[in-house]
Amino acid sequence: MEDPELGYSDPTKSCSLWGEMPAFIHGEVNWSERVEVVTANVSSMTDAVAAYPWASTHIHQVSAHSPSCVLGVQDLFSQVSRGGEAVQQEVVVADIQLHGRADLVSRLDMSPSEGEISDAGLIARAYHRWGLEYASQISGEGAAAIWDPNSGRLICWRDPAGVRPLYYHHRPGRAFVFSSDLQSIAAHPGIPPHLDLEYANSFLRSELFQHPTRTLLDGVRKLPPGYQLIVDQNGVQTRRHWDPETIAERRNPEDRAVVEELIDLLRSAIVDRLGSRDHDVAAHLSGGLDSSSVALITAGLLNGGRRLEAFSWSPPRELVPAIERDERDLVEAAAGFGAIQPRYTRLSPADVVEVAYRDVALRPRATLNFEIATSKDVADSGARMIFSGWGGDEMIAFNGRGYFAYLARRGRLITVERELRLRSRIQGGTIRGAWKARVLMPLLPGSAFGGKPGERPPLPGELRPEFAHLLESLPPLEHDYPPERPGVHRMQAALFDFGHLQYRMESWAAHGASLGLVYTFPLLDRRIMELALSLPGPMFFRDGWKRWLYRTAMGGVLPDVVRWNPKKYDDAAGEHLRAVLREPADVYREPLLGHQDNPMVDVGVIISEQDRLREALSTDAHRRGATNPIGAGAWLAFTRLRPA
């Protein structure tokens, strides 16, 4: 669709960024350098990820005068006229798939033929219509940036769920750099290769620590989900365009109507993501509610000879024979119900090494332990988009955390007792323990949840003493996992803002891009999230069942053995990983041997710890979190970042 003379996409033609390959955006606005220098900077960013299998890369000088502005993307749209009057070009670069396009086209008063415009073009039209308020008027997965030469500002946008990342570096009054990939922004000549030591201090103590705005690359921040950022020479300001806490609760919604609305929204969310692409698609199939329902509904909506490839993290049965609490029984029950064939995952020591030694500062690895092998199988299958059920647990398939304390606070103790008794029969556990954990503790003051003052997990033992001492001297970053408090919506909003959802999606987005894959999350569709946030507590917990609404809505979609399964296990996957970790040690040692002079970690200590932990692997090691006995700080041996 690209016009080689104009250097931007023809807005009259359909050119979805997500038709074949993942998109990628990056750029720089500079108030002090010539445009030639800025173009060279952006070219360096592009070169850093040149191995990614993208269709093409486009670098466009959108402003050759102060400020110099250079943007790069696969698909570029320039809005060159308004009301028949020539204006300075406004340029939109977008790593996005818009949802609800027909509704947006209608609200923009566009003709059906104009509706074939690219997603970037629609964003340009929305900006012309609503100005900065356009941010709340569009919906989709991704990130975008608008250069407006009339106001001399760059406006960045990230979707409500944070499916795709947007990283940035700001030098006030001098330059603003952004990218949808950490490796790219780290390659910019003006960004020093330094670790954010405060973040590293917390992250090395627990990789579960994930900050919503900071990164391990010093000076580089990320735009939070549901925010827009406006930058000019005067500075940066951020505005929230989507806030889960502003969704009003419905009063006494009718069960059947909500179930029907949920099914309709889920089908629409999947159809929007499928688009008109003609290649096969993939989906995760875990045997749980979320992934299985998304996979089966997606399979039923495919047409034109396309098929769904369904992938499980569990191993083939020839590698791990049937065991107690075997998730593969649920995987196969769901697959049989939807007439699809599941494909299992074969891990290798090379997969474990690839995750363990990945430079986490520039290539996030959250929950890639099994996905690393699964994603390669997906790419080999020819699929280019992976549907995932991730995010349902925190929104529409929420377990109802905060509900019992909410009831107790309102004096509805008989209802609490009845529900906890039913819960105990279904899920096990004592009623007394449930009263303490689900009612009493959430009602206590926040200080009751804290540990001893100054208490922190220890740093990994493989750190060199000088580096460990440097980290110990720094104040900890405060960003704790939210404790349970009264109120379902309060808990949903707190969990959403904590950032673990976004960190996993950022990790998968970066990894997927390296394979030419796009991950998509229908249960985090804005319309479905807003439905979830509008519903009262009994929709999430009823008659002893957590996730009551979603289980009910999946009648006819999932077999009952999956729909009403009270607990989900992945013991077969854990056993497979332990078997791989018991492979000869050379495969884990050899990559380390060339990094013995690393100033931050002692490679010899890592190797010794590997040997000890490999021998100590027990049947419950996976449950205890020992899924990767390689060394929590081993990635430091491979990063090019250093302390400032």
C-alpha positions as CSV (number, residue, x, y, z in Angstrom):
1,M,0.0,0.0,0.0
2,E,3.0,2.3,0.3
3,D,3.4,5.1,-2.2
4,P,7.2,5.3,-2.8
5,E,7.1,8.9,-3.7
6,L,5.0,10.2,-0.9
7,G,6.6,7.9,1.7
8,Y,3.4,7.2,3.5
9,S,0.5,4.7,3.2
10,D,-2.5,5.5,0.9
11,P,-5.4,6.2,3.3
12,T,-8.0,5.0,0.8
13,K,-6.8,1.5,1.0
14,S,-7.0,-1.1,3.7
15,C,-3.6,-1.9,5.1
16,S,-4.1,-3.4,8.6
17,L,-0.8,-3.4,10.5
18,W,-1.8,-6.8,11.9
19,G,-2.6,-8.5,8.7
20,E,0.5,-10.5,8.6
21,M,3.3,-9.4,10.9
22,P,3.6,-7.6,14.2
23,A,4.1,-3.8,13.8
24,F,6.7,-1.8,15.5
25,I,7.0,1.9,16.2
26,H,9.8,4.1,17.3
27,G,11.0,7.7,16.9
28,E,12.6,10.8,18.3
29,V,11.7,14.5,18.7
30,N,14.8,16.6,19.2
31,W,14.9,20.4,19.9
32,S,18.7,20.8,19.5
33,E,20.0,18.4,16.8
34,R,19.8,18.5,13.0
35,V,17.3,16.1,11.4
36,E,20.2,14.1,9.9
37,V,21.6,13.3,13.3
38,V,18.1,12.3,14.6
39,T,17.6,10.1,11.5
40,A,20.8,8.3,12.2
41,N,19.7,7.8,15.8
42,V,16.4,6.3,14.7
43,S,18.3,4.1,12.2
44,S,20.4,2.7,15.0
45,M,17.2,1.8,16.9
46,T,15.9,0.0,13.8
47,D,19.2,-1.9,13.3
48,A,19.1,-3.2,16.8
49,V,16.1,-5.4,15.9
50,A,16.9,-6.0,12.2
51,A,16.7,-9.7,12.7
52,Y,13.0,-9.6,13.6
53,P,10.9,-11.1,10.7
54,W,9.0,-7.9,9.8
55,A,7.8,-7.3,6.3
56,S,9.5,-3.9,6.0
57,T,10.7,-0.9,8.0
58,H,10.0,2.7,7.1
59,I,11.9,5.7,8.5
60,H,10.2,9.0,7.8
61,Q,11.5,12.5,8.5
62,V,8.3,14.3,9.5
63,S,9.9,17.5,10.6
64,A,13.3,18.7,9.2
65,H,13.3,21.9,11.2
66,S,13.4,22.5,14.9
67,P,12.2,20.4,16.5
68,S,13.5,17.6,14.4
69,C,11.1,14.7,14.4
70,V,11.8,11.3,12.8
71,L,9.4,8.4,13.1
72,G,9.7,4.7,12.1
73,V,7.1,2.1,11.5
74,Q,5.9,-0.5,9.1
75,D,2.8,1.4,8.2
76,L,2.6,5.2,8.1
77,F,-0.3,7.5,7.6
78,S,-0.3,11.2,7.0
79,Q,-3.4,13.3,7.2
80,V,-2.8,16.0,4.6
81,S,-6.1,17.9,4.4
82,R,-9.0,18.9,6.6
83,G,-12.3,20.3,5.3
84,G,-10.8,20.6,1.8
85,E,-8.1,23.0,3.2
86,A,-4.4,22.2,3.0
87,V,-2.8,22.0,6.4
88,Q,0.6,20.9,7.7
89,Q,0.9,17.2,7.8
90,E,0.0,15.3,11.0
91,V,1.6,11.9,11.1
92,V,0.3,8.9,13.0
93,V,2.5,5.8,13.6
94,A,0.6,2.9,15.2
95,D,1.4,-0.6,16.5
96,I,-2.3,-1.3,17.0
97,Q,-5.3,-3.2,16.0
98,L,-8.4,-1.1,16.5
99,H,-11.6,-2.8,17.7
100,G,-15.2,-1.7,17.1
101,R,-14.1,-0.1,13.8
102,A,-17.6,0.1,12.4
103,D,-18.8,2.0,15.4
104,L,-15.8,4.4,15.2
105,V,-16.4,5.0,11.5
106,S,-20.0,5.8,12.2
107,R,-19.2,8.2,15.0
108,L,-16.7,10.0,12.7
109,D,-19.5,10.4,10.1
110,M,-17.4,8.6,7.5
111,S,-18.9,6.8,4.5
112,P,-18.7,3.0,4.2
113,S,-16.0,3.3,1.5
114,E,-13.9,5.5,3.8
115,G,-14.2,2.8,6.4
116,E,-11.5,0.8,4.5
117,I,-8.9,3.3,5.8
118,S,-6.0,1.9,7.9
119,D,-6.1,1.9,11.6
120,A,-3.5,4.7,11.7
121,G,-5.8,6.7,9.4
122,L,-8.7,6.2,11.7
123,I,-6.7,7.5,14.6
124,A,-5.8,10.6,12.6
125,R,-9.5,11.2,11.9
126,A,-10.3,10.7,15.5
127,Y,-7.6,13.2,16.6
128,H,-9.0,15.7,14.1
129,R,-12.5,15.3,15.5
130,W,-11.9,15.1,19.2
131,G,-8.4,16.5,19.8
132,L,-6.7,15.0,22.9
133,E,-10.0,13.5,23.8
134,Y,-9.6,11.0,20.9
135,A,-7.7,8.8,23.4
136,S,-10.9,7.8,25.1
137,Q,-12.8,7.4,21.9
138,I,-10.8,4.6,20.3
139,S,-10.4,1.0,21.5
140,G,-8.0,-1.7,20.6
141,E,-4.7,-3.4,21.4
142,G,-1.5,-1.6,20.9
143,A,0.2,1.8,21.0
144,A,0.3,4.8,18.8
145,A,2.0,8.2,18.4
146,I,0.8,11.4,16.7
147,W,3.1,14.1,15.6
148,D,1.2,17.4,15.4
149,P,3.4,20.1,13.8
150,N,0.7,22.7,14.3
151,S,1.2,22.5,18.1
152,G,4.7,21.2,18.0
153,R,3.9,18.2,20.2
154,L,4.0,14.4,20.1
155,I,1.0,12.6,21.6
156,C,1.5,8.9,22.6
157,W,-1.2,6.5,23.5
158,R,-1.3,3.0,25.1
159,D,-4.3,0.8,25.1
160,P,-6.5,0.3,28.3
161,A,-5.1,-3.2,29.0
162,G,-1.5,-2.6,28.0
163,V,-1.2,-5.4,25.5
164,R,1.6,-3.7,23.7
165,P,4.3,-1.7,25.4
166,L,5.5,1.9,24.8
167,Y,8.8,2.9,26.3
168,Y,10.3,6.4,26.4
169,H,13.3,8.4,27.4
170,H,13.0,12.2,28.0
171,R,15.7,14.8,28.3
172,P,13.8,17.9,29.2
173,G,14.0,20.6,26.6
174,R,16.4,18.5,24.4
175,A,14.9,15.2,23.2
176,F,12.2,12.7,23.6
177,V,12.7,9.1,22.3
178,F,10.1,6.3,22.2
179,S,9.9,2.7,21.1
180,S,7.7,-0.4,21.4
181,D,10.8,-2.5,22.1
182,L,13.5,-2.2,24.8
183,Q,16.3,-3.5,22.6
184,S,15.5,-0.7,20.1
185,I,15.4,2.1,22.6
186,A,18.6,0.9,24.3
187,A,20.4,1.2,21.0
188,H,19.7,4.9,20.8
189,P,23.2,6.6,20.9
190,G,21.9,9.2,23.5
191,I,20.8,6.6,26.1
192,P,23.7,5.3,28.2
193,P,23.8,1.5,28.8
194,H,23.2,1.7,32.5
195,L,21.1,-0.4,34.9
196,D,18.4,1.3,36.9
197,L,20.0,0.1,40.2
198,E,17.0,0.9,42.4
199,Y,14.8,-1.3,40.2
200,A,17.5,-4.0,39.9
201,N,17.7,-4.0,43.7
202,S,14.1,-5.0,44.1
203,F,13.9,-7.2,40.9
204,L,16.8,-9.3,41.9
205,R,15.3,-10.0,45.3
206,S,12.1,-11.2,43.6
207,E,11.4,-11.4,39.9
208,L,7.7,-11.1,40.9
209,F,8.5,-7.4,41.6
210,Q,7.3,-5.6,38.5
211,H,7.1,-1.8,38.5
212,P,4.2,-0.2,36.5
213,T,6.3,2.6,35.0
214,R,10.0,1.9,35.5
215,T,12.3,-0.5,33.6
216,L,15.7,-2.0,34.3
217,L,17.2,0.4,31.7
218,D,18.2,3.6,33.6
219,G,16.3,6.6,32.3
220,V,13.8,4.6,30.3
221,R,10.2,4.6,31.5
222,K,7.1,2.9,30.2
223,L,3.7,4.5,29.6
224,P,1.1,2.8,31.8
225,P,-1.9,1.2,30.3
226,G,-4.8,3.5,29.6
227,Y,-2.7,6.6,29.5
228,Q,-1.7,9.1,26.9
229,L,1.5,11.2,27.0
230,I,1.9,14.7,25.5
231,V,5.4,16.0,25.0
232,D,6.7,19.3,23.7
233,Q,9.7,21.5,24.5
234,N,8.1,22.5,27.8
235,G,8.0,18.9,29.1
236,V,5.9,15.8,29.4
237,Q,2.5,15.4,30.8
238,T,0.5,12.2,31.2
239,R,-3.3,11.8,31.2
240,R,-5.4,8.7,32.0
241,H,-7.9,8.0,29.3
242,W,-9.3,4.8,30.8
243,D,-9.6,4.2,34.5
244,P,-11.2,1.0,35.9
245,E,-12.3,2.8,39.0
246,T,-14.6,5.1,37.1
247,I,-16.9,2.3,35.8
248,A,-20.3,2.5,37.5
249,E,-21.8,-0.6,39.1
250,R,-25.1,-1.9,37.7
251,R,-27.9,-2.4,40.1
252,N,-29.6,-5.9,40.2
253,P,-28.7,-7.0,36.7
254,E,-30.6,-10.0,35.4
255,D,-28.5,-13.2,35.2
256,R,-29.6,-14.3,31.8
257,A,-29.2,-10.9,30.2
258,V,-25.6,-10.6,31.6
259,V,-24.7,-14.1,30.3
260,E,-26.0,-13.2,26.8
261,E,-24.2,-9.9,26.8
262,L,-21.0,-11.6,27.8
263,I,-21.2,-14.2,25.1
264,D,-22.0,-11.5,22.5
265,L,-19.1,-9.4,23.6
266,L,-16.7,-12.3,23.6
267,R,-17.6,-13.3,20.1
268,S,-17.3,-9.7,18.9
269,A,-13.9,-9.4,20.6
270,I,-12.6,-12.5,18.8
271,V,-14.1,-11.5,15.4
272,D,-12.4,-8.1,15.7
273,R,-9.1,-9.8,16.3
274,L,-9.4,-12.3,13.6
275,G,-10.0,-9.6,11.0
276,S,-9.8,-10.7,7.3
277,R,-6.4,-12.3,7.4
278,D,-6.3,-15.6,5.6
279,H,-3.6,-17.5,7.6
280,D,-4.2,-20.0,10.3
281,V,-4.3,-18.8,13.9
282,A,-3.2,-20.4,17.2
283,A,-4.6,-20.5,20.7
284,H,-3.4,-21.6,24.1
285,L,-5.4,-24.6,25.5
286,S,-4.6,-25.3,29.1
287,G,-7.8,-27.1,30.2
288,G,-8.7,-24.1,32.3
289,L,-11.8,-21.9,31.9
290,D,-10.2,-18.9,30.2
291,S,-7.9,-20.3,27.6
292,S,-10.2,-23.2,26.7
293,S,-13.2,-21.0,26.1
294,V,-11.3,-18.5,24.0
295,A,-9.8,-21.4,21.9
296,L,-13.1,-23.1,21.3
297,I,-15.0,-20.0,20.5
298,T,-12.2,-18.9,18.1
299,A,-12.3,-22.3,16.4
300,G,-16.0,-22.0,15.8
301,L,-15.7,-18.5,14.3
302,L,-13.0,-19.4,11.7
303,N,-14.1,-19.6,8.1
304,G,-12.6,-19.6,4.6
305,G,-10.7,-22.9,5.3
306,R,-8.7,-21.5,8.1
307,R,-8.1,-23.7,11.1
308,L,-7.1,-23.2,14.7
309,E,-3.9,-24.7,16.1
310,A,-4.3,-25.3,19.8
311,F,-1.2,-25.5,22.0
312,S,-0.8,-26.7,25.6
313,W,2.2,-26.2,27.9
314,S,1.8,-29.8,29.0
315,P,4.2,-32.5,27.7
316,P,3.2,-35.3,25.3
317,R,2.2,-38.5,27.1
318,E,5.1,-40.4,25.8
319,L,7.4,-38.1,27.7
320,V,5.4,-38.0,30.9
321,P,2.9,-40.9,31.4
322,A,-0.4,-40.3,33.0
323,I,-0.1,-38.9,36.6
324,E,-2.5,-37.9,39.3
325,R,-4.0,-34.4,38.8
326,D,-3.2,-34.6,35.1
327,E,-4.1,-31.4,33.3
328,R,-4.0,-33.2,29.9
329,D,-7.3,-34.9,30.8
330,L,-8.9,-31.5,30.9
331,V,-7.0,-30.3,27.8
332,E,-8.3,-33.3,25.8
333,A,-11.8,-33.0,27.2
334,A,-12.0,-29.4,26.0
335,A,-10.3,-30.2,22.6
336,G,-12.7,-33.1,22.0
337,F,-15.7,-30.9,22.8
338,G,-14.5,-28.4,20.2
339,A,-13.3,-30.9,17.6
340,I,-9.8,-29.6,17.7
341,Q,-6.5,-31.4,18.0
342,P,-4.2,-30.3,20.9
343,R,-0.5,-30.0,20.4
344,Y,1.8,-30.5,23.4
345,T,5.1,-28.9,24.3
346,R,8.5,-30.5,24.3
347,L,11.0,-28.6,26.3
348,S,14.7,-29.0,25.8
349,P,17.7,-27.8,27.9
350,A,18.3,-25.2,25.2
351,D,14.9,-23.7,25.9
352,V,15.6,-23.5,29.6
353,V,19.0,-21.9,28.9
354,E,17.4,-19.4,26.5
355,V,15.1,-18.2,29.3
356,A,17.5,-18.3,32.2
357,Y,20.3,-16.4,30.4
358,R,18.1,-14.0,28.6
359,D,19.1,-10.3,29.1
360,V,16.0,-9.5,31.2
361,A,16.8,-5.8,31.1
362,L,16.2,-5.6,27.4
363,R,14.2,-8.8,26.7
364,P,11.6,-9.5,29.5
365,R,11.0,-13.2,30.2
366,A,7.9,-13.2,32.4
367,T,6.2,-16.7,32.2
368,L,8.3,-17.8,29.3
369,N,9.5,-21.0,30.9
370,F,7.1,-23.1,28.8
371,E,6.0,-20.5,26.3
372,I,9.5,-20.3,24.8
373,A,9.1,-23.8,23.3
374,T,5.4,-23.4,22.6
375,S,5.8,-20.2,20.7
376,K,8.4,-21.8,18.4
377,D,6.0,-24.5,17.6
378,V,3.3,-21.9,16.8
379,A,5.7,-20.1,14.4
380,D,6.6,-23.4,12.8
381,S,2.9,-24.2,12.3
382,G,2.5,-21.1,10.1
383,A,0.2,-19.2,12.5
384,R,0.9,-15.6,13.1
385,M,-1.5,-14.7,15.9
386,I,-1.9,-16.5,19.2
387,F,-5.1,-16.1,21.2
388,S,-4.6,-16.3,24.9
389,G,-7.1,-16.3,27.8
390,W,-4.7,-14.3,30.0
391,G,-6.3,-11.6,32.0
392,G,-9.7,-13.3,32.6
393,D,-8.7,-14.1,36.2
394,E,-8.5,-10.4,37.1
395,M,-11.6,-9.3,35.2
396,I,-14.6,-11.2,33.8
397,A,-13.6,-14.6,35.3
398,F,-12.6,-13.0,38.6
399,N,-12.6,-15.3,41.7
400,G,-14.5,-12.7,43.9
401,R,-11.7,-11.6,46.2
402,G,-13.0,-8.9,48.5
403,Y,-16.6,-10.1,48.3
404,F,-16.8,-11.8,51.7
405,A,-15.3,-8.9,53.6
406,Y,-17.7,-6.6,51.7
407,L,-20.6,-8.7,52.9
408,A,-19.3,-8.9,56.5
409,R,-18.8,-5.1,56.7
410,R,-22.5,-4.7,55.8
411,G,-23.6,-7.2,58.5
412,R,-24.6,-10.0,56.1
413,L,-22.8,-12.7,58.2
414,I,-25.4,-15.4,57.5
415,T,-24.7,-15.1,53.8
416,V,-21.0,-15.2,54.4
417,E,-21.3,-18.4,56.6
418,R,-23.5,-20.1,54.0
419,E,-21.2,-19.3,51.1
420,L,-18.0,-20.3,53.0
421,R,-19.6,-23.7,53.9
422,L,-20.4,-24.3,50.3
423,R,-17.0,-23.2,49.2
424,S,-15.4,-25.6,51.7
425,R,-17.3,-28.5,50.2
426,I,-16.3,-27.6,46.7
427,Q,-12.7,-26.5,47.1
428,G,-11.7,-28.0,50.5
429,G,-10.2,-26.1,53.4
430,T,-11.7,-25.3,56.7
431,I,-14.5,-22.8,57.3
432,R,-12.5,-21.3,60.2
433,G,-9.5,-20.7,58.0
434,A,-11.7,-19.2,55.3
435,W,-13.2,-16.8,57.8
436,K,-9.8,-15.7,58.9
437,A,-8.3,-15.3,55.4
438,R,-11.3,-14.0,53.4
439,V,-13.2,-12.0,56.1
440,L,-11.1,-11.0,59.1
441,M,-7.7,-10.2,57.4
442,P,-9.2,-8.0,54.6
443,L,-11.0,-6.0,57.3
444,L,-7.8,-5.3,59.3
445,P,-5.8,-2.0,58.9
446,G,-3.3,-2.1,56.1
447,S,-0.4,-2.2,58.5
448,A,-1.5,-5.7,59.6
449,F,-0.4,-7.1,56.2
450,G,3.2,-5.8,56.4
451,G,6.2,-7.7,57.5
452,K,8.8,-6.5,60.0
453,P,10.1,-2.9,59.3
454,G,12.9,-3.0,56.8
455,E,12.4,-6.8,56.1
456,R,13.2,-7.7,52.5
457,P,14.0,-10.9,50.6
458,P,17.8,-11.4,50.3
459,L,19.8,-10.7,47.2
460,P,20.9,-13.7,45.1
461,G,24.1,-15.3,46.5
462,E,25.8,-15.2,43.1
463,L,26.2,-11.4,43.2
464,R,29.8,-10.2,43.7
465,P,30.2,-8.6,47.1
466,E,30.9,-5.1,45.7
467,F,27.8,-5.1,43.6
468,A,25.6,-6.5,46.3
469,H,26.9,-3.9,48.7
470,L,26.1,-1.2,46.2
471,L,22.5,-2.5,45.9
472,E,22.1,-2.9,49.7
473,S,22.9,0.8,50.1
474,L,19.9,1.8,48.0
475,P,16.4,2.4,49.3
476,P,13.9,-0.2,48.2
477,L,11.2,0.6,45.6
478,E,7.8,0.3,47.2
479,H,5.3,-1.6,45.0
480,D,3.8,-4.5,46.9
481,Y,1.2,-7.0,45.7
482,P,-2.2,-5.7,46.8
483,P,-3.6,-7.4,49.9
484,E,-7.2,-8.5,49.9
485,R,-9.5,-5.6,50.9
486,P,-13.3,-5.4,51.0
487,G,-15.0,-4.9,47.7
488,V,-14.8,-6.9,44.4
489,H,-14.3,-3.8,42.2
490,R,-11.7,-2.4,44.6
491,M,-9.7,-5.6,44.2
492,Q,-10.0,-5.8,40.4
493,A,-8.8,-2.2,40.1
494,A,-5.9,-2.8,42.5
495,L,-4.8,-6.0,40.7
496,F,-5.0,-4.3,37.3
497,D,-2.9,-1.3,38.5
498,F,-0.3,-3.5,40.1
499,G,1.2,-4.2,36.7
500,H,1.7,-8.0,36.6
501,L,-0.7,-8.4,33.7
502,Q,1.1,-5.8,31.6
503,Y,4.5,-7.1,32.5
504,R,3.6,-10.6,31.1
505,M,2.1,-9.1,28.0
506,E,5.1,-6.9,27.4
507,S,7.3,-10.0,27.7
508,W,5.2,-11.9,25.3
509,A,5.0,-9.0,22.9
510,A,8.8,-8.7,22.7
511,H,9.3,-12.4,22.4
512,G,6.5,-12.8,19.8
513,A,7.9,-10.1,17.7
514,S,11.2,-11.9,17.4
515,L,9.3,-14.9,15.8
516,G,6.8,-12.9,13.7
517,L,4.0,-13.6,16.2
518,V,1.3,-11.4,17.7
519,Y,-0.3,-12.3,21.0
520,T,-3.9,-11.2,21.5
521,F,-6.1,-11.3,24.7
522,P,-9.9,-11.2,24.0
523,L,-10.8,-11.3,27.7
524,L,-8.9,-8.0,28.2
525,D,-11.0,-6.4,25.5
526,R,-12.1,-3.0,26.7
527,R,-15.8,-3.8,26.3
528,I,-15.5,-7.0,28.3
529,M,-13.4,-5.3,31.1
530,E,-16.1,-2.6,31.4
531,L,-18.8,-5.3,31.7
532,A,-16.8,-7.0,34.4
533,L,-16.2,-3.8,36.3
534,S,-19.9,-3.0,36.3
535,L,-21.1,-6.2,37.9
536,P,-21.9,-6.8,41.5
537,G,-20.1,-9.3,43.7
538,P,-22.7,-12.2,43.4
539,M,-21.8,-12.4,39.7
540,F,-18.3,-13.6,40.6
541,F,-19.0,-15.8,43.6
542,R,-22.3,-17.7,44.2
543,D,-23.4,-21.0,45.7
544,G,-19.8,-21.8,46.7
545,W,-18.4,-21.3,43.2
546,K,-15.8,-18.7,42.4
547,R,-16.0,-17.4,38.8
548,W,-19.7,-18.1,38.9
549,L,-20.7,-15.9,35.9
550,Y,-18.1,-17.2,33.6
551,R,-18.7,-20.8,34.4
552,T,-22.4,-20.3,33.8
553,A,-21.9,-18.4,30.5
554,M,-19.7,-21.2,29.2
555,G,-22.5,-23.7,29.2
556,G,-22.5,-25.3,25.7
557,V,-19.1,-23.9,25.0
558,L,-17.1,-26.1,27.4
559,P,-17.7,-29.6,28.7
560,D,-18.9,-29.7,32.3
561,V,-15.7,-31.5,33.5
562,V,-13.8,-28.3,32.5
563,R,-16.5,-25.8,33.3
564,W,-17.1,-27.0,36.9
565,N,-13.6,-28.1,37.7
566,P,-12.8,-26.5,41.1
567,K,-9.0,-26.7,40.8
568,K,-6.5,-26.6,38.0
569,Y,-3.1,-28.3,38.1
570,D,-0.1,-28.5,35.8
571,D,1.8,-31.3,37.5
572,A,2.7,-33.0,34.2
573,A,4.4,-29.8,32.9
574,G,6.3,-29.5,36.2
575,E,7.5,-33.1,36.0
576,H,8.6,-32.5,32.4
577,L,10.6,-29.4,33.4
578,R,12.3,-31.3,36.2
579,A,13.3,-34.1,33.8
580,V,14.9,-31.5,31.5
581,L,16.7,-29.9,34.4
582,R,18.2,-33.3,35.3
583,E,20.0,-33.4,31.9
584,P,23.8,-33.3,31.9
585,A,25.1,-30.1,33.4
586,D,27.3,-29.1,30.5
587,V,24.5,-27.5,28.6
588,Y,23.8,-25.1,31.5
589,R,27.5,-24.4,32.3
590,E,29.0,-23.8,28.9
591,P,27.3,-20.4,28.1
592,L,28.6,-19.1,31.4
593,L,32.2,-19.9,30.9
594,G,32.9,-16.9,28.7
595,H,31.6,-14.5,31.3
596,Q,33.8,-15.2,34.2
597,D,35.1,-11.6,34.4
598,N,31.6,-10.1,34.8
599,P,31.8,-7.4,37.5
600,M,28.3,-8.0,38.9
601,V,28.0,-11.8,39.3
602,D,30.4,-14.7,40.1
603,V,29.9,-17.3,37.4
604,G,31.6,-19.9,39.6
605,V,29.0,-19.5,42.3
606,I,26.2,-19.8,39.8
607,I,27.7,-23.1,38.5
608,S,28.1,-24.5,42.0
609,E,24.5,-23.5,42.9
610,Q,23.2,-25.2,39.8
611,D,24.9,-28.4,40.7
612,R,23.5,-28.3,44.2
613,L,20.0,-27.5,43.1
614,R,19.9,-30.0,40.3
615,E,20.8,-32.8,42.8
616,A,18.2,-31.6,45.2
617,L,15.3,-31.5,42.7
618,S,12.3,-33.1,44.4
619,T,8.8,-34.0,43.3
620,D,7.4,-30.7,44.7
621,A,10.2,-28.5,43.3
622,H,7.9,-27.0,40.7
623,R,5.3,-26.1,43.3
624,R,8.0,-24.4,45.4
625,G,8.9,-22.2,42.5
626,A,12.2,-24.0,41.7
627,T,11.3,-24.0,38.0
628,N,14.6,-22.6,37.0
629,P,17.5,-23.6,39.2
630,I,20.0,-21.7,37.1
631,G,20.5,-18.6,39.4
632,A,18.2,-15.7,39.8
633,G,20.9,-13.3,38.8
634,A,22.5,-15.3,36.0
635,W,21.1,-13.0,33.4
636,L,23.5,-10.3,34.7
637,A,26.4,-12.2,33.2
638,F,24.9,-11.7,29.7
639,T,23.6,-8.1,29.8
640,R,25.5,-5.3,28.2
641,L,24.2,-2.9,30.8
642,R,26.4,-1.8,33.7
643,P,26.0,0.3,36.9
644,A,26.3,4.0,36.1
